[in-house]
Amino acid sequence: MRTIVDIPDQTLPILDHYAKTHKLSRAAVIRKAIGLYLDNVSTDPDEAFGLWREREVDGVSYQENLRKEWD
C-alpha cells in the first residue's frame, strides 16, 4: 500500500546517504525504520492493566488532589 509521509527537509540528506551507503532505496530504508520502530513499541492495549496497583491512593483521589492545585 502506498501512503504519503511528510519528512523534514533536513532529514532527507541523512536518509539518502544511509540508503546510498547500504545500497537501498529510500522507500526500503523507511520501511525498515518503521519495522524497527514497531518491533520496539508495545501494541498491547492491556500492557498498562494493573499499573496503578502499587499506589497507596486510588486514581480518583489522586486526580482530585491534582485538581485542588488549580484553585
C-alpha positions as a LaTeX table, in Angstrom:
\begin{tabular}{lrrr}
\hline
Residue & $x$ (\AA) & $y$ (\AA) & $z$ (\AA) \\
\hline
Met1 & 0.00 & 0.00 & 0.00 \\
Arg2 & 1.22 & 3.48 & $-0.73$ \\
Thr3 & 0.95 & 6.43 & 1.57 \\
Ile4 & 2.22 & 9.99 & 1.66 \\
Val5 & 4.52 & 10.98 & 4.52 \\
Asp6 & 5.98 & 14.42 & 5.20 \\
Ile7 & 9.67 & 14.16 & 6.01 \\
Pro8 & 11.55 & 17.24 & 7.21 \\
Asp9 & 13.93 & 18.71 & 4.62 \\
Gln10 & 16.92 & 18.37 & 6.94 \\
Thr11 & 16.23 & 14.62 & 7.29 \\
Leu12 & 16.26 & 13.79 & 3.59 \\
Pro13 & 20.03 & 14.11 & 3.02 \\
Ile14 & 20.68 & 11.83 & 6.00 \\
Leu15 & 18.10 & 9.35 & 4.77 \\
Asp16 & 19.51 & 9.41 & 1.24 \\
His17 & 23.08 & 9.00 & 2.50 \\
Tyr18 & 22.06 & 5.96 & 4.54 \\
Ala19 & 20.20 & 4.50 & 1.56 \\
Lys20 & 23.15 & 5.01 & $-0.77$ \\
Thr21 & 25.65 & 3.63 & 1.75 \\
His22 & 23.58 & 0.49 & 2.27 \\
Lys23 & 22.54 & 0.19 & $-1.39$ \\
Leu24 & 18.86 & 0.51 & $-0.58$ \\
Ser25 & 16.08 & 2.67 & $-1.94$ \\
Arg26 & 14.74 & 5.49 & 0.19 \\
Ala27 & 11.46 & 3.57 & 0.47 \\
Ala28 & 13.27 & 0.45 & 1.69 \\
Val29 & 15.03 & 2.44 & 4.40 \\
Ile30 & 11.75 & 3.96 & 5.54 \\
Arg31 & 10.05 & 0.53 & 5.59 \\
Lys32 & 12.95 & $-0.85$ & 7.63 \\
Ala33 & 12.81 & 2.08 & 10.07 \\
Ile34 & 9.07 & 1.65 & 10.57 \\
Gly35 & 9.54 & $-2.08$ & 11.15 \\
Leu36 & 12.24 & $-1.46$ & 13.76 \\
Tyr37 & 10.09 & 1.13 & 15.48 \\
Leu38 & 7.09 & $-1.18$ & 15.64 \\
Asp39 & 9.25 & $-4.01$ & 16.99 \\
Asn40 & 10.17 & $-1.77$ & 19.94 \\
Val41 & 6.75 & $-0.29$ & 20.67 \\
Ser42 & 4.09 & $-2.19$ & 22.51 \\
Thr43 & 0.81 & $-2.54$ & 20.67 \\
Asp44 & $-0.81$ & $-4.48$ & 23.52 \\
Pro45 & $-3.63$ & $-2.34$ & 24.98 \\
Asp46 & $-3.62$ & $-4.46$ & 28.16 \\
Glu47 & 0.03 & $-3.67$ & 28.94 \\
Ala48 & $-0.94$ & $-0.87$ & 31.31 \\
Phe49 & $-3.51$ & $-3.01$ & 33.15 \\
Gly50 & $-2.75$ & $-3.01$ & 36.86 \\
Leu51 & $-0.20$ & $-0.22$ & 36.53 \\
Trp52 & $-1.76$ & 1.69 & 39.42 \\
Arg53 & $-1.94$ & $-1.25$ & 41.89 \\
Glu54 & 1.31 & $-0.28$ & 43.67 \\
Arg55 & $-0.04$ & 3.19 & 44.53 \\
Glu56 & $-1.35$ & 3.86 & 48.03 \\
Val57 & $-4.03$ & 6.26 & 46.79 \\
Asp58 & $-6.76$ & 5.34 & 44.32 \\
Gly59 & $-6.89$ & 7.06 & 40.94 \\
Val60 & $-9.92$ & 9.22 & 41.70 \\
Ser61 & $-8.40$ & 10.60 & 44.91 \\
Tyr62 & $-5.14$ & 11.28 & 43.10 \\
Gln63 & $-6.98$ & 13.17 & 40.38 \\
Glu64 & $-8.98$ & 15.20 & 42.92 \\
Asn65 & $-5.77$ & 16.19 & 44.71 \\
Leu66 & $-4.24$ & 17.35 & 41.46 \\
Arg67 & $-7.30$ & 19.43 & 40.65 \\
Lys68 & $-7.06$ & 21.17 & 44.03 \\
Glu69 & $-3.86$ & 22.75 & 42.75 \\
Trp70 & $-5.92$ & 24.54 & 40.08 \\
Asp71 & $-7.88$ & 26.58 & 42.61 \\
\hline
\end{tabular}
